[in-house]
Amino acid sequence: MKRKLAWIGAILSGLYLLIIGPLPFPVMDPLPFIDEVVALGFFLKCTSYLGYDLRKWLPFIGKKGKSNTAPRPAGKKDVTIDV
């Protein structure tokens, strides 16, 4: 069911970006580009849920970065001492 909803969301937001997004509506759109940004974010989340990573073709959208923490040594465990 979630995959079907993700497919429907990806198709609808993709069609919005392709068809309605480029149309000029200066009178009806008080905050231009806000609705396109929301549709693009929704489209990227739906496609990433489906397994397609489209962020590599969009340089202005950063990927989730790797954490800067160093990996733990194999033999050590975290010890918490409660006093």
C-alpha positions in Angstrom: 0.0 0.0 0.0 2.8 2.4 0.8 4.5 1.7 -2.5 1.3 2.5 -4.3 1.0 5.8 -2.5 4.6 6.6 -3.2 4.1 5.8 -6.9 1.0 8.0 -7.0 2.8 10.8 -5.2 5.8 10.6 -7.5 3.6 10.6 -10.6 1.4 13.5 -9.5 4.3 15.7 -8.3 6.3 14.9 -11.4 3.4 15.9 -13.6 3.0 19.1 -11.6 6.6 19.9 -12.1 6.5 19.2 -15.8 3.1 20.8 -16.7 2.0 23.3 -14.2 5.3 24.4 -12.7 6.6 26.3 -15.8 3.4 28.1 -16.5 3.5 31.8 -15.7 0.9 32.8 -13.1 2.2 36.1 -11.7 -1.2 37.2 -10.4 -2.2 33.9 -8.9 1.2 32.9 -7.4 2.1 35.4 -4.6 5.2 33.3 -3.6 6.7 32.0 -6.8 8.9 28.9 -6.7 7.6 27.9 -3.2 5.1 25.4 -4.6 7.7 24.1 -7.1 10.2 23.6 -4.3 7.6 21.7 -2.2 6.6 19.6 -5.3 10.3 18.8 -6.0 11.0 17.8 -2.4 7.9 15.6 -2.4 9.0 14.1 -5.7 12.5 13.3 -4.5 11.2 11.7 -1.3 8.8 9.5 -3.1 11.4 8.4 -5.7 14.0 7.8 -3.0 11.4 5.6 -1.1 10.9 3.7 -4.3 14.7 3.1 -4.7 15.6 5.7 -7.3 18.1 8.3 -6.1 17.6 11.3 -8.4 19.6 13.7 -6.2 22.8 12.9 -8.0 21.6 14.8 -11.0 20.6 17.8 -9.0 23.8 19.5 -7.7 21.9 22.1 -5.6 20.3 19.5 -3.4 22.9 18.0 -1.0 22.9 14.3 -0.1 22.8 13.2 3.5 26.4 13.5 4.6 28.4 10.9 6.3 28.9 11.5 10.0 32.3 12.7 11.1 32.6 10.2 13.9 35.4 7.7 13.7 34.5 4.0 13.7 34.9 2.2 17.0 37.6 -0.3 17.5 36.4 -3.9 17.3 37.1 -5.0 20.9 35.9 -2.0 22.9 32.5 -1.5 24.3 30.9 1.7 25.6 30.9 1.7 29.4 28.6 3.9 31.4 29.4 4.3 35.1 26.4 5.6 37.1 27.5 7.1 40.4 
